Amino acid sequence: MLNFDSLTIEEISYYLRIQSAPTFDVPPEMMGSNSREAAVLIPFLRIDEGWHILYIRRAVFKGDQHSGQVAFAGGKREPDDASLEMTALREAEEEVGIKPSDVTALGHLNHHHTISEFQVTPYVGVIPWPYPLKLDQSEVAHTFTLPLNWLANSSHYRMEQRSHLDSKRPWPLIYYEEYEGELLWGATARMTLSLIEMLKPKLTN
């Protein structure tokens, strides 16, 4: 089994420069031409000499299709954001209190296109841990971490084919096993696996 805990910050940063193909929640032909830009922060941190990723569980709101789901801190690009990286850092500070100056930026993944027609760019950064998180309770119910080695273990997730009325072909949806009461699936699971696939070459060479 590959040991992702052995990766250094420099190695993670290097492999993030080798961009993969964009990913999609639904068949690409279903996507409109006016996707809105968004960005999320994937925070890496060390616990007991192992890499973990910080996730949020969104607050529950009636009528919100993403209500109560596991996600990364992030959101849509605002006119004052100088870049999508600034979008990710601003949203992370607003939602969970991570100061941009405390994030060591490592790079980013290619776009992920969501079913809600956002083009999301995931940015990866390392944060110190423990960290005094300050949650915006109107958006975030709580936070938790998942070990990178656990996330990379293929026995912990599965892909299910989903059919869509506007497409003639099914499309895979990723579901992780429950981990300490948390269920990772959908777009966030897809971005997580995209990141893992980008880091694998270092461990297999």
C-alpha positions in Angstrom: 0.0 0.0 0.0 1.3 3.5 -0.9 2.3 5.7 2.1 1.2 9.2 1.4 2.5 10.3 4.8 6.0 10.2 3.4 5.4 13.0 1.0 7.2 16.3 1.7 5.7 19.7 1.1 8.1 20.2 -1.8 7.1 16.9 -3.4 3.4 17.8 -3.1 4.0 21.2 -4.6 6.0 19.7 -7.5 3.4 17.2 -8.5 0.6 19.8 -8.4 2.3 21.5 -11.3 1.6 18.6 -13.5 -2.1 19.3 -14.4 -4.6 16.6 -15.0 -7.7 16.8 -17.1 -10.7 18.7 -15.7 -13.4 16.6 -14.0 -17.2 16.7 -14.1 -20.1 15.9 -11.9 -22.2 15.1 -15.0 -21.5 14.2 -18.6 -19.7 17.2 -20.2 -22.3 17.6 -22.9 -24.8 18.5 -20.1 -22.8 21.5 -19.0 -23.8 25.0 -20.2 -21.4 27.5 -21.7 -21.8 30.0 -18.9 -20.3 28.3 -15.9 -19.6 30.6 -13.0 -16.1 30.7 -11.5 -15.5 29.4 -7.9 -12.7 28.1 -5.8 -12.1 26.0 -2.7 -9.2 25.5 -0.3 -8.0 21.9 0.4 -6.1 22.4 3.7 -3.3 19.8 4.4 -2.2 19.4 8.0 -0.1 17.0 10.1 -1.5 14.9 12.9 0.8 12.3 14.5 3.3 12.6 11.6 0.5 11.8 9.1 -1.1 14.0 6.4 -4.8 14.8 7.0 -7.2 17.0 5.0 -9.6 19.4 6.6 -13.3 19.2 5.5 -16.4 21.1 6.6 -20.0 20.0 7.0 -22.3 22.7 5.7 -25.0 24.1 7.9 -28.5 22.8 7.2 -30.8 25.1 5.2 -34.2 24.3 3.8 -34.2 24.4 0.0 -30.4 24.4 -0.3 -29.3 21.4 -2.5 -25.9 21.4 -0.8 -27.3 21.7 2.7 -25.6 19.5 5.3 -23.1 18.1 2.9 -19.4 17.5 3.4 -17.3 20.0 1.4 -14.2 22.2 1.3 -14.4 25.8 2.4 -14.9 27.9 -0.7 -17.4 29.7 -2.9 -17.9 31.8 -6.0 -15.5 34.4 -7.2 -16.4 37.9 -6.2 -15.6 41.0 -8.4 -13.0 42.2 -5.8 -11.1 38.9 -5.8 -7.8 39.5 -7.6 -7.5 35.8 -8.5 -9.2 32.5 -7.9 -6.6 31.7 -5.3 -7.7 34.8 -3.4 -11.3 33.5 -3.7 -10.3 30.3 -2.0 -8.3 32.0 0.8 -11.0 34.6 1.4 -13.8 32.0 1.7 -11.7 29.8 4.0 -11.1 32.8 6.3 -14.8 33.8 6.2 -16.1 30.2 6.8 -13.7 28.7 9.2 -11.3 31.5 10.3 -8.1 30.3 8.5 -6.0 33.5 7.9 -4.4 33.6 4.5 -1.1 34.4 6.1 -1.2 31.0 7.8 -1.6 29.1 4.6 1.5 27.8 2.7 0.2 27.6 -0.8 1.3 24.5 -2.7 -0.6 24.7 -6.0 -4.0 23.8 -7.5 -5.9 21.1 -9.3 -7.6 21.5 -12.7 -11.2 22.7 -12.8 -14.0 20.6 -11.5 -17.4 21.3 -13.2 -20.4 20.9 -10.8 -23.9 19.9 -11.5 -24.9 23.4 -10.4 -22.8 24.8 -13.2 -19.8 26.1 -11.3 -16.3 25.8 -12.6 -14.4 25.1 -9.3 -10.7 25.4 -9.0 -9.3 23.5 -5.9 -6.3 25.1 -4.2 -4.0 23.1 -1.9 -2.3 24.6 1.1 -0.7 23.5 4.3 -1.9 25.0 7.6 -0.4 24.7 11.1 -2.2 22.3 13.4 -3.8 22.5 15.9 -5.4 25.7 14.7 -7.9 28.1 16.3 -10.7 27.7 13.8 -13.6 30.1 14.0 -16.7 28.8 12.2 -19.3 30.9 10.6 -22.2 29.0 12.1 -24.6 30.3 9.4 -22.6 28.4 6.8 -20.6 25.7 8.6 -22.0 23.2 11.1 -18.6 21.7 12.0 -15.2 20.7 10.7 -13.2 17.4 10.8 -10.2 15.8 9.2 -9.6 12.6 7.3 -6.3 10.8 6.9 -4.8 11.0 3.4 -3.7 7.4 3.5 -7.3 6.4 4.4 -8.7 8.5 1.6 -6.2 6.9 -0.9 -7.2 3.4 0.0 -9.4 2.2 -2.9 -11.3 -0.2 -0.6 -12.8 2.8 1.2 -14.7 4.2 -1.7 -16.8 3.0 -4.7 -18.1 4.4 -7.9 -21.8 4.1 -8.9 -23.1 4.9 -12.4 -25.9 7.5 -12.4 -28.2 8.1 -15.3 -29.2 11.6 -16.3 -32.4 12.5 -18.3 -30.5 15.0 -20.5 -27.7 12.5 -21.5 -27.7 9.1 -23.1 -24.8 7.8 -21.0 -24.4 7.2 -17.3 -21.8 9.0 -15.3 -19.8 7.8 -12.2 -20.5 9.2 -8.8 -18.0 8.6 -6.0 -19.0 7.5 -2.5 -16.7 7.0 0.4 -17.4 4.7 3.3 -18.6 6.5 6.5 -15.7 7.6 8.6 -16.5 8.5 12.2 -20.0 9.5 11.3 -19.0 11.6 8.2 -19.9 10.7 4.6 -17.8 12.0 1.8 -19.3 11.8 -1.7 -20.0 13.7 -5.0 -18.0 16.7 -6.1 -15.8 16.9 -3.0 -15.0 13.1 -3.2 -14.1 13.6 -6.9 -11.7 16.5 -6.1 -10.2 14.5 -3.3 -9.5 11.5 -5.7 -8.1 13.9 -8.4 -5.6 15.2 -5.9 -4.6 11.7 -4.8 -4.1 10.6 -8.4 -1.8 13.6 -9.0 0.4 12.6 -6.0 0.7 8.9 -6.8 3.6 9.2 -9.3 6.0 10.2 -6.6 5.1 7.1 -4.6 5.3 4.7 -7.5 8.6 5.8 -9.0 
